[in-house]
Amino acid sequence: MKITHLGHSAVLVEVADRRILFDPGNFSDGWHALTDLDAICVTHAHPDHIDPEHVGALFAANPDAAIHVEPGVFDAVELPERARRLAADASVELGGVRIDAVGGLHAVIHRDIPRIGNVGLVVHAEGEPTFFHPGDSLDAVPGGIDIVAVPVMGPWAALKEHIDFLRDLKAPRGFGIHNGLVNDRGWNLIQGRFADMTPTDVADLRGGEAWQS
């Protein structure tokens, strides 16, 4: 498995001869030029997870890529006919890769803001680590996760919740995502707490280098 963090919540996972992009949002542009994708998956409809301005060009540049999105995305972004809904507790098969959708709701931002849908996405391939992208929710804690994309900061969570999420998940390795609003000082503080208080070794992949596992 090869993993590349392309900014904020955009993550490219290459596993079992498949190239799968998660959450191409508008807080990053590292995904804009990607081609030869086998799948594009989106956890929820917020624009920092699917960029309504630029994602159409991504779809056009990857005409053979399967598109699997949380159902609410259909109401927020214009999608090609090949796009399919991926609701909580459903799975899709991509050659030798299975993606399970878990959870169902975005984290609470404020009691006055209605919750939208959110699916965490778990990637399985025989003989490979199991990868988890939670989107914007810490509610789902699937078992057997080897690598987690850890949301570092959001208006919907506090550091204490991220720490408890990692303790419950017990993934040995991870890397920080959802960092578009965090400066270097904040990143270092949060990563230090993760190192001191959780069982997960959280790497810094902000430079865009590929991480082989």
N, C-alpha and C positions, 0 to 999 in steps of 0.2 A: 504494500500500500504506500502510495506517495501522496502527500498532502501539501497543498499550497494555500496559504492565507492571502487573499487578494484584496484585503482591506475591509474593515468593519465586519460585517457578517458574511461576506462572500468567501466561499471555500471551494477549492477544486480538489476532488478526491479521485485518484487514479488507482483502480484496483481491478483485478481479474480482467484485464484488457478493456476496461471501460473507463471513460472520462466523464465524471459527473460533477456538475456545478451546482452549488447550493447558494441561494439567496443573493442574486446579483442586484444589490440595492444602490441607491443614489448617494451614499456616503463614500463610495469608492469607485474608481474607474479601472482598476487592475484587471477586470474581467472583460472590458469592452472589446478587445481584439481576439478573444478566444474563438478558435474554430475546432473542428473535429470532435465536438462533444457528442457523447452518446445520450446524455440526459441533462435536463435542467429541472431542478426541484426547488420549490419555494415553500417556506414554513408558514408564511402569513402575508397579509395584504399591505402592510405598512411600506411606504416608499423606500425606507432604508434597507428593505429586504427584497423589493422588486421595484426597479426604477422605471416609472411609466414613460419617461422620455427616451431612454436608450435601450430598453430591453427588446423593443421591436427589431432593432438592427442585429441584436444578438440572435434572436430567433431566425432571422433571414440568413445570417452567416452560418447557421447550423441547421439546415433544412431537414436533416435526418435525425436530429436529437428528439428523443421523447421528452414531453413536458408534463410534469406532475406537480400540481399545486394544491395547497389547502383550498377548500371550496370557495371561501370568501374572496379569493383573488380574482375569480371570474367577474365579480361586481366592481372591482377596482381598476383593472388593467385590461386593455384589449389583447386578447390571446388568439393564437392561430387555432384552426379547427382541430389540429392534432392534440391540443392540450387536454389533459384529463384531471378530474378531481381526485385528490388523495385525502380522504377523511381519516380521522382518528380510528385506530384499530384495523385499518386496511393495510395491504401490502402490495408492492409491485415487484415484478421480476424483470431484470435487465441482464439477459444472458446468464452469467454465473453469479450475478449480484442480486440480493434481495434487500429491498428497503421497506422497513416497517414504520408506520406512522403511529405515534403515541401522543397521549395528552388530549388536546382538544380545544383549550381556551388560552388566550393570551393572558399574561400576568395582569393583575389589577394595577392600573396606573393611578386611578383615584375613584372613589365610589361614585362620583358624578359622571364618569366616563364609561360608557357601555363597553363591555369586553367583546372582543372579536375572536374569531377562530385562530388557533395556532396549533400546528402539529410539530412535535419533535420527530426527527428522522434518524432511524438507526440503520446502518449499513452493514450487511453481513455478506461475506464471501468465504467459501471453504478454504481453510488454511491461512486466512488473513485475520488481522485484528478487527474487532468490531468497533465501529465509529458511531458517535452520537452527536448530532447537531440539534440542540434543543429549541432553536428559534428564540422567541421572547417569552419563555415560561420555564420555571424551575419546578413545576408540579410533578411532572412525570419523571420517575427514577427507574428506568429499565435495568434489569440485571445483566451481568456479563459484559459490561462496556469496558473496552481496553483503552480507547482514546476518546476524549470528550472535547468539543469546542466550547470553551467556557465563556459565557457572556461576562465581560469585565465590569461594565457599568451601563445602567439604563435608568430612565426616569421611573421605571416600574419596579425597582428592586433596591435593596440595601446590601452592603457588604456582608452583614451577618447572614442574610439569606443565601448568598452565593457560597459562603463557607459551609453552611448546613447542607446545601445541595451537594457539594463535593464530598462531604463526609458520608452522606447517604448513598451516593452513587458508587463510591469506592473505586473509581477508575484509576489505574496506576499512572496514566499519562494524560496530558491535555495541552491545550494551547489557548491563549486568550483571543476572543473575538468581541464584537460589539463594543469597540473601543473608539468610535468616531468622535466622542465628546470628552476623551481623556487625554490630558497632556502627559509628558514623560514623568513628571513628579507623581501624578496620580497613579499611573501605570505601575511604577516601582513600589509605591505603597501597597497597592492591591496585590501585586504578585508576591510581595514579601509576606503578607498575611496568609495567602494561599500556601506558601512554602512552610510557614510556621504552624499552621492550624488545620491543614487538611492532608489526606493521604495521597493527593495527586501532585505529581511533578508537572507544573504548568510552564510550558516553554513560551518564549517570545518569538513569534514568527512574523512580526510586523514588517520585516524587511522584504518579504515576498519570496524568500528562498524555499525550495521544496524540502519537505521533511520526509525522509524515507523510514518506513517502519516495517 
